[in-house]
Amino acid sequence: MAKLQSSRTGDNGQQVLMLLEGRSCPYCTAGELKRGTYKDNRAVICDHCETPHAQLW
């Protein structure tokens, strides 16, 4: 996963989380990507297999 730089995104990465939210999980195909937290960071994770797809530092 690439680390996002907030100075480059201008929105602290929220747009990335919004774009991923609601998509099907490509790893387990049974889950959907939801906003949440991963290791105390804002993230988008699968609601079924809990695999993180993006997280913001």
C-alpha positions as a printed NumPy array, in Angstrom:
array([[  0.   ,   0.   ,   0.   ],
       [  1.259,   3.448,  -0.837],
       [  1.512,   6.039,   1.892],
       [ -0.493,   9.139,   1.017],
       [  0.96 ,  12.557,   1.649],
       [ -1.72 ,  14.939,   2.938],
       [  0.012,  17.919,   1.351],
       [ -0.435,  16.302,  -2.057],
       [ -4.038,  15.19 ,  -1.625],
       [ -5.338,  18.419,  -0.11 ],
       [ -8.134,  16.529,   1.649],
       [ -6.053,  14.408,   4.028],
       [ -6.748,  11.321,   1.89 ],
       [-10.497,  11.291,   2.505],
       [-11.183,  11.162,  -1.225],
       [ -9.273,   7.872,  -1.517],
       [-11.332,   6.35 ,   1.28 ],
       [-14.544,   7.575,  -0.329],
       [-13.589,   6.107,  -3.721],
       [-12.882,   2.665,  -2.274],
       [-15.836,   2.484,   0.092],
       [-18.634,   0.228,  -1.163],
       [-16.529,  -1.747,  -3.634],
       [-16.311,  -5.539,  -3.525],
       [-13.264,  -7.014,  -1.839],
       [-10.892,  -8.37 ,  -4.502],
       [ -9.36 , -10.846,  -2.033],
       [-12.335, -12.728,  -0.633],
       [-15.151, -11.656,  -3.041],
       [-17.633, -12.146,  -0.176],
       [-17.058,  -8.793,   1.489],
       [-17.494,  -5.115,   0.828],
       [-15.017,  -2.359,   1.591],
       [-16.074,  -0.154,   4.503],
       [-14.461,   2.758,   6.307],
       [-13.049,   1.928,   9.682],
       [ -9.723,   1.777,  11.481],
       [ -6.669,  -0.399,  11.034],
       [ -3.851,  -0.218,  13.58 ],
       [ -5.359,   3.04 ,  14.92 ],
       [ -5.342,   4.668,  11.446],
       [ -8.335,   5.703,   9.349],
       [ -8.75 ,   3.012,   6.723],
       [-10.927,   1.118,   4.281],
       [-11.148,  -2.554,   5.2  ],
       [-13.156,  -5.564,   4.054],
       [-16.147,  -6.211,   6.292],
       [-15.75 ,  -9.963,   5.755],
       [-12.032, -10.866,   5.727],
       [-10.867,  -7.624,   7.434],
       [ -8.062,  -7.074,   4.894],
       [ -7.053,  -3.384,   4.78 ],
       [ -6.999,  -1.786,   1.324],
       [ -5.955,   1.75 ,   2.247],
       [ -4.973,   3.462,   5.475],
       [ -4.09 ,   7.019,   6.29 ],
       [ -1.225,   7.964,   8.597]])
